Amino acid sequence: MAEIRPFGGLRYDLARAGDAASLMAPPYDVIDDEGRAELAARSPHNAIHFVLPEGEGDAKYPAGAARFREQVASAMVRDQAPGIYLYHQRFSVEGQTYVRKGLICLIELTRFGQGPVLAHERTLAGPKADRLNLMRACQAHLELVFGMFSDPDRAWEGMVDPHRGQPVLHASFDEVEHTLWRVHDPSALAALQDHLRPRSIYIADGHHRYETMCAFRDELRAAGNPNADFGMIYLSNLDDPGLVVLPTHRLVHGLPAVDLDGVLRASARWFSHREVALPGDAGALRQALATDGPATFGLTQPRSGSGSGTLHVLRLRDDFDPIGAGLSELPPALQRLDVALLHELVLERALGITKAAQEAKTNLYYYKSTTRTLEVAAGRGATAAEQGVQLLCLMNAPPVSDVRAVCDSGHVMPQKSTFFHPKIPNGLVFHDLRPLPR
């Protein structure tokens, strides 16, 4: 049972804080030092000052908390009537415009496998410890987890859209148009809660943040905090036409050598093979990897010298037998999944990159930009690190149905298997965990 709850969020008071775009920041885990400095320079109120605070060691967490509380006092407003926040993102991919629709609310926190919230990625201890320290210091949920529910008829929209009024935020940030509305009509909220209650919630992005909220819940419960059991989340519809998943490509480096012909020979028992000219853009790559059948992905090495380069397209054979391939321990939901088979049969068996090395990213770079991946493959403008790339694994975007099947199975995909575009920025709304004064 998925229990959602309206809440009185903290939002920037734009009259005091300034332009909304100057206040927003991408998720903390995609920001490097240069990006952080650029965001911090946009405004003293930018969310980066407390979401990714400066400082050495553990000192950065109280520093971030102090900056957050300064903003609460000087640049934010608290919505008094509990509500949800409708949130639309308008964006373009390869010339086509999409609008992804969703809502921000609270959700009852249940650990993965013990309730309606389901995961498809494994989490790591380091990021969870970092976020927990910040959450403790700030006593707030600052960042949004991205969850999904299934509503093929999109009935949830009709329950709340008539009650949204004027936007409380509208901004263009990071090549996306963001619009936020408040809905606090009690009947609309009750109908939405009833509608979502029987549904599973699939985490699209923010697995570490969600598990951190669950860990902090236990601490808050022990302290008697009445806000302990619910965490802030963004929810979108699995069946929303604006839900876009992009591929994440793998770039192999740091091996003694990579014999691509040997890799192709070793893989021939499982995959058919054809060669095409290296695609020049994302659309051409998608066409080259297009399939209505089993798993398909491409392998290539960085081009040197003249010529257009070659993409080796591997497609899972129709007669593929997971048991015969030694994959009996792999869950059925993963046995024909392209990214899982790439990791098991190519990276591990053909190249010798162990699961431990894959987890540690010892020999792998993960690239979300197809354009940049193709530039590296074509030998154009490689950085010092990219000059060491030995093999590029070009992937299809995973269908949402595959993500759902893995979640329902109780298992997880290899890390960096999904990229739900666009990301959810920081700076839209925050949830204060301090009890309100009586």
C-alpha positions, 0 to 999 in steps of 0.5 A: 500500500503506497501511502502518500501525504500532502505537506506544507513545503518550504519554497524560495520566496522569489520576491526576496531570493530572486530569479528561480533559475539562479536558485536551482542546482542539478542533483549533487552527484552530477556536479564537479568542482567547476560546476559547483563554483559556477552555481554558487556564483549565480546567487548566494541563495542557490541550493548548491550552498547547502545541498553540496556544502563547502568544507573539509571532512565532517565540517561541511555538514554543519556548514551546510545546515547553517546555510540552509537555516539562513535561507529558511529565515531570509529567502524562503516561505513555508506553505501553511495549508498542506498540499501537493506540488504539480511539476511539469518539465518541458524539454527536447530530445533530438528535435522532439519536444516532451512534457513529463508530468508528475507531483511532489508529495510525501510518501510513507518510508518502507525499505526496499522489499518490505513495502510498495517502493521497489528498486532496480539499482544496487546502492553503495555505502559511501554516498549514503553516509554522506547524504545521511550526515547532511540530512542529520545536520539540516534536519530536512529533506532537501533533495527529491527522489524520483519514483514512478507509478503505473496509471495507463489511463492517466486518471491522476491528472484529472483529479488534480489539474482543475485545482492547480491555479497559477504557477508558484514557480516557472523557470528555464534551467539546464535546457529544461522549462520547469513549472510548479503549482500547488494543489491543496483542495482536500477532496482532490488530495483525498481522491489522489491518495485513494488512487495511488494507494494500491500501486507499486512505486518504482524508483527511477533515480535517487536510490541512495537518497531514498535508502538514506531517508529510511535510515534517518527515519529510524533515528527520528522515530527513536527521538520521537519526531512526529515527521519521521515516517514520511519522506519527500518524493517526486512521482511520475506516471510510467505511462506518461508519454513524456517519460524518456529514458536515454542510454548510458554507454560503457567505455573500457580503459586500463586493461593490458590490451583489448583484442576486439576480434577476440571479443567478437569470436568469444561472443559468437556463441551467444550473439550474431554479428554485423558491421556498419559504419560508425554512426555520426549522431544519436539518431543514427546510432539508435537506428543502427541498434534498432531491434524488435527482438532480443538484446542488441548493443554495439562495440567499437574501438576509438578510430585512429587515422583515416576512415569512418570507423566501424560499429560491430552490432551484436544481437542476442541469438534467437536460440540463446539458452541462459542455462547453457550460457552458465547464467542459471544464477542470473534472475529471469528478468535479467537473462535477456537484458542487454546491459546485464548480458554485456556485463556478464558475457562481454565485460567479465568473460571476454575481457576479464573485468570482474564484478568487483572491478565493475562495481568499483568502476576500475576499468569503466567510464559511464557516459550519458552523452551519446554525442560525446561517446560518438566523438570519442569513438571517432577520435575527435577531441579526446581528453587525456583520460579519453585517450586511454579508452580501449573499447566503447560499448554503445547501448540502447535505452532500456524500455521502461517495461524492462525496468519494471520487470526487474523491480517486480522481480526483487533484483537489480540491474547493473549500475548505471543501467538507466538514465531518466531524462531530465534529472530532477533539480534541487531548489523546487521545494524542501521538507523541514523535519523540525516539528512546528512550534505549538 
